[in-house]
Amino acid sequence: MRILLIVLAVLVLLPSWSGDERLPLFDRVPDVTATPVPLSTARPTLRRLGPLTYLGGVQLSSRTWAFGGYSSLLVRGNRFLLLSDGGLTLRFTMGDDWRPHAISVGTLPAGPGTGWRKQERDSESMIADPRTGELLVGFERYNELWRYDAGLTRAIRHHAPSAMGRWPRNGGAEAMASLRDGRTLVFSEDRDAPGGIGKEALIFAGDPTDPAVLPERFTFVPPDDYIPTDAAVLPDGRLLVLVRGFALFDLFTAKLVLVDPATIRTAASVRGREIASFTGDVIHDNFEGLAVTREGDATILWVLSDDNGLNPIQRTLLLKFRFDG
């Protein structure tokens, strides 16, 4: 009888699911610490990086298990929305004190699969529709594009474009951008273009989640040994592409590439001009998020790194620059 009671107690206490591990979820609003970081520890007074002026930055951290893995961001004034590669959201406001306030967390209301596993919510890219304010999210693994309302409270529509069907499961819609002429660009992280030079990308002339809108292909050619991780449009319409590299000595490095949108057309091979490099003694990490805002007459760039879920050798960095180019 004693053994039977022990067995019953174990069955009650153990979770009923014995398959894949559950996606970590927030059980409360996390305490988030912001620690200032220099542009270069070796050169503490460094402020210029090409046409960029460093205005400050922080390492965001929390002891909450679900914190981290942020791959994309939106910035509106002093309000921030970070989206992780597990479909978790982190919202906060932050001003000149560089401290997050009014923190809130959430999850995408729907997405590929059931949402039990992290792979089913591998959200890697996010943009706001400039006409409606609705949010577009690109998912790896399933190679799908989803449209949500502006508050991320409900899914409106989703689509798996056949043009993305052969993109790598872990190298899909890593970057998106909405050009001023209404076209939406979606970049594959790791789908080689024909000929092996550059990465495949798509141009949508309409809503990317509308099955009737058929995309056109072009090739984005990043600097050697780099891949696209995010993109954003400057106020004058030019495109900035964030690219990431990996090497054994430096681990993750990054560059910013400036692209003329007039060169982006069907079957084109598009190259840009490198304007900034996060290498050497300049702060570098797994940079995957890029956002452009305005403060008065100044154009502001925000750059975000993905720590891959509290990886001990990576950090969640949020850096702010003024673009003087």
C-alpha positions in Angstrom: 0.0 0.0 0.0 2.8 2.4 0.8 4.5 1.7 -2.6 1.1 2.3 -4.3 0.7 5.6 -2.5 4.2 6.7 -3.6 3.5 5.8 -7.2 0.2 7.7 -7.1 1.9 10.8 -5.6 4.6 10.7 -8.3 1.9 10.5 -11.0 0.1 13.5 -9.5 3.2 15.6 -9.1 4.8 14.9 -12.5 3.5 16.8 -15.6 1.3 14.7 -17.9 3.3 15.8 -21.0 6.4 13.7 -21.7 7.2 15.0 -25.2 8.9 18.3 -26.2 9.7 20.8 -23.5 7.2 23.6 -23.2 8.0 27.0 -24.5 9.1 29.2 -21.5 6.3 31.6 -20.6 6.2 34.6 -18.3 4.4 33.9 -15.1 4.7 37.5 -13.9 6.0 40.8 -15.0 9.8 40.5 -14.9 12.2 42.9 -13.2 14.4 44.2 -16.0 17.8 45.7 -15.2 19.4 48.2 -17.7 23.2 48.5 -17.4 24.9 51.2 -19.5 27.5 49.9 -22.0 30.2 51.9 -23.9 30.6 51.7 -27.7 34.1 50.4 -27.0 35.6 49.3 -23.7 39.1 49.8 -25.1 38.2 53.4 -26.2 35.7 54.7 -23.6 35.4 58.1 -25.3 34.6 56.7 -28.8 31.3 58.2 -30.1 31.6 58.0 -33.9 31.1 54.9 -36.0 31.1 56.0 -39.6 28.1 58.3 -40.1 26.7 57.2 -36.7 27.0 59.1 -33.4 26.6 56.9 -30.4 24.0 58.3 -28.0 24.1 55.5 -25.5 23.1 52.0 -24.9 22.2 49.4 -22.2 22.4 45.7 -21.6 18.9 44.5 -20.6 18.8 41.6 -18.2 16.4 39.7 -16.0 16.5 36.6 -13.8 13.2 35.5 -15.3 13.6 32.3 -17.4 11.4 33.5 -20.2 13.3 36.7 -20.7 15.6 37.1 -23.8 15.8 35.9 -27.4 14.6 39.2 -28.8 14.9 39.3 -32.6 13.0 42.3 -33.7 11.7 45.6 -32.3 9.4 48.6 -32.9 10.0 52.0 -31.4 7.5 54.8 -31.2 8.7 57.8 -29.3 9.7 56.4 -25.8 7.7 53.3 -26.2 9.4 50.0 -27.1 8.0 46.6 -28.3 10.5 43.7 -28.4 9.5 40.4 -30.0 11.4 37.2 -29.1 12.0 34.2 -31.3 9.5 32.3 -29.1 6.6 34.7 -29.8 6.9 36.5 -26.5 6.6 40.3 -26.3 8.2 42.8 -23.9 6.9 46.3 -23.8 8.3 49.3 -21.8 8.9 53.0 -21.9 12.4 54.4 -21.6 13.6 58.0 -21.6 16.8 59.8 -20.8 17.3 57.9 -17.6 17.8 54.7 -19.6 15.7 52.7 -17.2 12.7 50.6 -18.5 9.3 51.7 -17.0 5.8 50.5 -17.3 7.0 47.0 -18.2 4.5 44.5 -19.6 4.8 41.1 -21.3 2.6 39.0 -23.5 2.5 36.3 -26.2 1.4 36.3 -29.8 -2.3 35.4 -29.8 -1.8 32.9 -32.6 0.8 31.6 -34.9 2.1 28.4 -36.7 1.6 25.1 -34.9 0.1 24.8 -31.5 2.5 27.1 -29.7 3.7 24.5 -27.3 7.2 24.4 -28.7 9.5 27.4 -29.2 10.0 26.3 -32.8 6.4 26.9 -33.5 6.7 30.5 -32.5 10.0 31.3 -34.1 9.2 34.9 -34.9 12.2 36.6 -36.4 11.0 39.7 -38.1 8.3 42.4 -37.4 7.2 45.6 -39.1 4.2 47.9 -38.7 2.0 48.5 -41.8 2.4 52.3 -42.3 -1.2 52.6 -43.6 -3.1 50.6 -40.9 -0.7 50.3 -38.0 -1.2 46.5 -38.1 1.8 44.3 -37.5 3.4 41.9 -39.9 5.5 39.1 -38.4 7.7 36.6 -40.2 8.2 33.1 -38.9 11.1 30.8 -39.5 10.6 27.0 -39.4 7.2 27.3 -41.0 8.2 30.0 -43.5 4.9 31.9 -42.9 3.9 35.6 -42.7 1.2 36.6 -40.2 -0.7 39.9 -39.8 -2.0 41.0 -36.4 -3.9 44.0 -35.1 -1.8 46.9 -33.8 -2.1 45.7 -30.2 -1.1 42.1 -31.0 -4.4 40.9 -29.5 -5.7 38.9 -32.5 -4.5 37.4 -35.8 -6.1 38.9 -38.9 -4.6 36.7 -41.7 -1.6 34.5 -42.5 0.0 33.0 -45.5 2.8 30.7 -46.5 4.0 32.0 -49.8 5.1 29.2 -52.1 8.2 31.3 -53.0 9.3 30.8 -49.4 8.6 27.1 -49.4 12.2 26.0 -50.0 13.8 28.5 -47.7 15.7 26.8 -44.9 13.7 26.0 -41.8 16.1 27.9 -39.6 17.0 30.5 -42.2 13.7 31.9 -43.4 12.1 35.3 -43.0 14.8 36.9 -40.9 14.3 40.5 -42.0 11.4 42.6 -43.4 11.0 46.2 -44.4 8.3 48.4 -45.8 9.5 50.8 -48.6 8.0 54.2 -49.0 6.5 53.2 -52.4 4.4 50.6 -50.6 6.4 47.5 -51.5 7.3 45.0 -48.7 10.6 43.3 -48.7 11.3 39.9 -47.0 14.8 38.6 -46.7 15.9 35.0 -46.2 18.6 34.6 -43.7 20.2 31.7 -45.4 18.6 30.8 -48.7 21.4 31.1 -51.3 20.4 32.9 -54.5 20.9 31.0 -57.8 24.6 30.9 -58.5 25.4 31.0 -54.8 26.2 34.7 -54.7 24.0 36.5 -52.2 20.8 35.6 -50.4 17.3 35.3 -51.8 14.7 38.0 -51.0 11.2 38.8 -52.1 9.3 41.9 -53.2 5.6 42.1 -52.4 3.7 44.8 -54.3 0.7 44.3 -51.9 -0.2 42.7 -48.6 2.3 39.8 -48.1 -0.4 37.8 -46.2 -2.8 38.0 -49.2 -2.5 34.8 -51.3 -3.4 36.7 -54.4 -0.3 38.9 -54.1 2.5 37.0 -55.8 6.0 38.1 -54.8 9.0 38.7 -57.1 12.5 37.5 -56.3 15.7 39.5 -56.1 19.1 38.8 -54.7 20.6 40.7 -51.8 24.4 40.5 -51.8 25.8 41.3 -48.3 29.4 41.7 -47.4 31.4 38.5 -47.6 30.6 36.0 -44.8 27.6 38.1 -43.6 23.9 37.4 -43.7 20.9 39.8 -43.4 19.2 39.9 -40.0 17.0 43.0 -40.2 16.2 46.0 -42.3 14.6 49.5 -41.8 13.8 52.5 -44.0 15.3 55.9 -43.4 13.1 59.0 -43.7 14.5 59.8 -47.1 13.5 56.3 -48.4 16.9 54.7 -48.4 17.1 51.2 -47.0 19.4 50.1 -44.1 20.2 46.4 -43.8 21.7 44.9 -40.7 23.9 42.0 -41.5 25.6 39.6 -39.1 28.8 37.5 -39.3 30.3 34.8 -37.2 34.0 33.9 -36.7 35.7 31.8 -34.2 37.8 34.6 -32.7 35.2 37.5 -32.6 32.1 35.3 -32.4 29.2 37.5 -33.6 30.0 40.7 -35.5 27.7 43.0 -37.5 27.6 45.7 -40.2 25.1 48.2 -41.5 24.6 48.4 -45.3 22.9 51.4 -47.0 20.9 50.4 -50.1 19.3 52.6 -52.8 15.7 51.4 -53.1 15.8 52.2 -56.9 18.1 49.2 -57.4 15.5 46.8 -55.9 13.6 45.2 -58.7 12.7 41.8 -60.1 15.7 39.5 -60.6 18.2 42.3 -59.6 21.4 41.6 -57.8 21.3 44.3 -55.1 24.4 45.5 -53.3 24.7 48.3 -50.7 27.4 50.4 -49.2 28.8 49.5 -45.8 28.5 52.4 -43.5 29.3 51.0 -40.1 31.0 47.9 -38.7 30.5 46.4 -35.2 33.8 44.5 -35.1 37.2 44.6 -33.4 37.0 46.7 -30.1 33.6 48.1 -31.1 30.8 46.5 -29.2 29.5 43.5 -31.1 27.0 40.7 -30.4 24.3 38.7 -32.1 22.6 41.9 -33.6 19.2 41.0 -35.1 16.9 44.0 -34.6 16.9 47.4 -36.3 14.5 50.3 -35.9 14.5 53.9 -37.3 12.7 56.8 -35.5 12.8 60.6 -35.5 13.6 62.9 -32.6 13.0 66.5 -33.9 15.2 66.8 -37.0 17.4 63.9 -36.0 17.2 60.4 -37.5 17.7 57.8 -34.8 18.8 54.2 -35.2 18.1 51.5 -32.5 20.1 48.3 -32.7 19.1 45.2 -30.7 20.9 41.9 -30.0 19.5 38.5 -29.4 21.0 36.6 -26.5 19.4 33.3 -27.7 17.6 32.9 -24.4 20.0 33.9 -21.7 23.0 32.3 -23.5 25.9 33.0 -21.1 28.2 34.4 -23.9 25.6 36.6 -25.5 23.7 39.7 -24.2 20.5 41.6 -24.9 22.0 45.0 -26.0 19.9 48.0 -27.0 22.0 50.7 -28.6 21.0 54.2 -29.8 22.7 56.1 -32.6 22.1 59.4 -34.5 22.4 58.9 -38.2 24.3 61.8 -39.8 24.8 60.4 -43.3 
